Amino acid sequence: MNNPKYHKKQRILGAVLSSLFYSLFCLVPMIGIIAGQIFADDKMPWVLFIWILVFFGIFLGAIWVSLFFRIREIESGEEQEASKY
């Protein structure tokens, strides 16, 4: 199947699935840290807790920003234009 629209959908799906997969690597530790902070008897200092959440949040934000730019690149067709050369 040589339909360019199909290839765009396939590439977008791959980018989204990849971003979701890598987002789990940020979300799982964040959920564990939050649960530990809520339910543990001896809690970490709040400054450290917030710093860790911000640290993982920055990575999570970067993943989704890069997904946005990747989808925009796929939809604009720059990748197909570059493959001609």
Secondary structure as GFF3:
##gff-version 3
##sequence-region A 1 85
A	DSSP	alpha_helix	4	39	.	.	.	ID=ss1
A	DSSP	alpha_helix	46	76	.	.	.	ID=ss2
A	DSSP	alpha_helix	78	82	.	.	.	ID=ss3
###
